[in-house]
Amino acid sequence: MSARELVVLGTASQVPTRQRNHNGYLLRWDGEGLLFDPGDGTQRQLTHAGVAASAITRIALTHFHGDHCLGLPGIVQRISLDAVAHPVHAYYPASGAHWFRNLCDASAFRRTVELTEHPIATAGPLPAPGAPFTLEAAALSHPVQAFGYRLTEPDGRRLLPERLAALGVRGPQVGELQRTGALRVGEREVTLAEVSEVRPGQSFAFVMDTRLCPGVFELAAGVDMLVIEATFLEADAHLAAEYGHLTAAQAALVAAECGVGTLVLTHFSQRYRTLEEHRREAARHFGGELVVAHDLLRVPLPPRR
C-alpha cells in the first residue's frame, strides 16, 4: 500500500445512489490521515475500505451542506469508541461553528478524543501542529461560506551517491552531513549542497462545491494531485452556475491551466447514471493523468515531478 494515497469513500453529490455514497475522502500522507468532507455513511465506508478510525489525524470540512458533513457525528463517536490516543485537528468555516458543535454532540456518548478546532474566518495559512506539510485555505463561491484546502510539502534534498563517493563521504558520515549540512573529509570541507540536489515537495488540493472563482485556481496551481468536483456536464452548465458547482469541462480546464499532475473528478449529480461522458468531456481539455473517481477507489499520489 502506498504511504501517500487518496482513499475515495464516497462520490455522490446531494443525493446518494445505489453505487455512490455521500462524500468522503481520506488522504493518507505518511503518518497523517486527512479526512475531507465526511458525508452520511462515511464510518461504514471506512470499514469497507479497510481503514481504521485511528488513521484519522485531521478532519477538514469545506462547508456545511449535509452531503459534506452529516457523517461527522459517527466519525467523532467512532474515534472516541476506538480510544484514538492522538489529538485530531478539525478545520471548518467559522460561520458554521454552531453546526460543527451540534454535529459533534448529536447524541449521547463519552468523548475521549482530544478534538482541536480550527475555525476558518479568512483565507490563508492554517495551523497544522506536528504536520510535515503546510495547510492553507482559499475561499470558494457557493451559496454558503465554503473553503478549499491545499497541502504543500517543503522542498527537501536528494543525496547523489556518485558525488558522495567522489568526495569520500561514506558510512556514518552521510548521516552526519545530513544533520549538520557540512563535514570535514580529509583536507577539505564537504557541504550538503555539493552532494545533493533539490527534491521538490509534493502538493495536493481539495476543491469542492464552487463556481469558478480565484480560489479554485489558487488552490490548484501546480499541484501533484487535484481532487475537484465535477457535479454537472457542460450541457447542464446553467444548473452548475445556479447552484454553485462546476462541470467536468470546467474542472479539466482548471487542471490544464494550472499544470496539475493528476486530476481526480468526483461529486457527481444523481442525474447521471454513468460517468463515461464526464471522462470524455474532461479528456477534451486535460491531457494529464485523469481519474473519474468511484467509491472505494485508491489513487496513489503520483511520483515526484
Summary of the structure (lengths in Angstrom):
residues: 305
radius of gyration: 21.3
end to end distance: 20.6
largest distance: 72.9
contacts: 1040
relative contact order: 0.14
helix: 30%
strand: 30%
